[in-house]
């Protein structure tokens, strides 16, 4: 035999140590857990920011989708379609600026009363976003009209616990086109 390691029948190399004992010691396990804990602590603020960004984006996108639906249905049907704030998902909430309860998109039964949501109105969509924060608008309802007629313009602002620097606005033009912006329509910072 030569002076090198010997292969045993069990398939393990026999050298200066016995490799049949596989596992980790308690010290190695505690060290790995401590390193993972430090890494998780360093990464948690970044994950929180990502989660808040995702929730805000989902709320903004839901409102933009509702605006686009109302606008396209007004053109398709050649009659007004209304987007209004709601608190119960079944009725327009009327005056006020709190949109955090959600919104309705409907075709009013009487085109001369575009904000009247009653039993004869055709409900097109109900959104109840899971956004955790304030949603404020400068209108209680937006009426989208077909053709060259002016629609209701306005702004709805989404604010979470991070405040004004991370707020987003959905700005609706008089043509009914929505856009998302980190600034108010006049270019100033958003106020939460």
N, C-alpha and C positions, 0 to 999 in steps of 0.2 A: 504494500500500500504506500501511496505517496502521503505527504504531510498536509494535504488540503482537507476541507470539510467533507464530511461523509453524509451521503443521502441515506436516510433510514427508510424502512418500508412504510412508515406512516406518512411520508411525504414532507416532513419538516427537515430543515437543515440543522444539523447538530454542530454547533460551534461552541463559542464561549458561553452561550446562554441557552436556556430551554425555551423555545418559541411556542410550545404547546399552550402556555398560559396567555390567553388573549384577553384584553380588557384594559381599563384605565384605573388609575388610583384615585382616591378621593381628592387628593391635592390637584391632580390634573383636571378632574371634573369641576371643582370649585373655580379653578383658574379660567377655564373656558366659559363657565357661566358668568363670571365677573366681567370678562371681556365682552360677552354678548350684552350684558346689562348696560355697560358704558356705551356701546354702539347704539343700542336702542334709545338710550337717553339723549344721545346727540341727534338721532334721526327723528325723534318724536315731534319737535316743532315744525320740521319740514313736512311731515305727514299731516299734521293738523292744518297747515296752510293749504296743502293740496286738497284736503277734504273740504275745507271751507270754500275754496275756489270752485270745486266741482259742484257743490250744492248751489252756489250763487249762479254759476253758468247754467245749470239745469233749470233754475227758476226763470232766468232771463230768456233762455231758449223756449220755454213753455209759453211765455207771454208773447214773444216774437212770432211763434207758430200760430197762436190765437189771432194775432193781428193780421198775419198773412191770410189765414183762413177767412176772416171777416172781410178783408179787402177783396179777395178773389170771389167770394160768394156774392158780394154786392155787385161786382161787375157781371158775373155770370147770370144772376137773377134780375139784373136791371132794377134793383130796389135797395133801400137802405138795409144794412146789417149792423147790429150793435154789439159792442163789447162792453160789459159793465162789471163792476166789482160786486162780489157776493160775500156773505158771511156764512150762509147755510148751504150753498150749492144748488139752491132751488129758486131763489129770488134775487133780483138786483137790490143792492143795499142802499141805493139812493145817494143822498149827499154824503160828503166826507172824503177823506183822502187815504184811508187804510185799505190797501189791496192785499194784505197778507192772508185773508181768508179765501182768496181765489177769485175766479172770474168766469163769466158766462159769455158765450157767443150765441146770438139768436137772431132770427128774422122776425121783426115785429108784424103783428097781424095787420096793423094800420100804418102804412108808410108815413102818414102825417103825424104819427106819434111814435117816433123811432126808439124812444127809451122806455116805452111801456111794455113790460114783460108780463104777459098774462097767459091764461090757459090756452088761448088760440095762437100764441106765438110758437114758432118752430125753433126748438132748441137744437143747436148744432154742436156745441161743445161745452163741457164743464171742466175746468182745471182747478185742482186744489194742490198747489205746489207744496212740497215738503221743506221749503226754504225756512231756515231758522234765523229769523231776523225781521227787520222792518221792511215793508214794501209800501211805499207812499206814492200817490199820484196827485197831479194837480187837476184832475178831472174825475168825476164819479163814473162817467161812461164816455165811450168814443163811438161816434156814429160814422160808418163808412158808407159813402154814397157812390153810385155808379157814374162813369163818364167824367165830364169836366166839372161836376159839382164839387164844392169843397167838403172835405171830411173834417172831423174834429181833430185838431192837433193837440199835443200835450206830452207830458213826460211822466214816467213811472220809475222811481228810484229804488234799487235793492241795496239795503245796508245790513251787514252782519256785525258781529261783536268787534271786528277790527276797525270799524268806524269809517269816516269819510275817505281816507286814502284808498280803501279797497272797494268802495261803492261802485255800482254800475247803474247806468240809466238806460231805459228804452225810450227813445225819442221818436214820436210819431208825427210825421209831417202832415200838412193840410191835404196832401195827395193820398195819405194813408200809408205811406212807406215807413216801416220801422227801421231804426238803426240802434245799435248798442254803443255806448260811449262811457268812458270814465270821467267825462266832463258834462256840465249842463249845456243846454242849447246855445247859450251865449259864451261858451268857452271857459267858464269859471269852474272852480272845484265844486264837486257835489257836497251837499250838506246832509248829514244824517241826523 
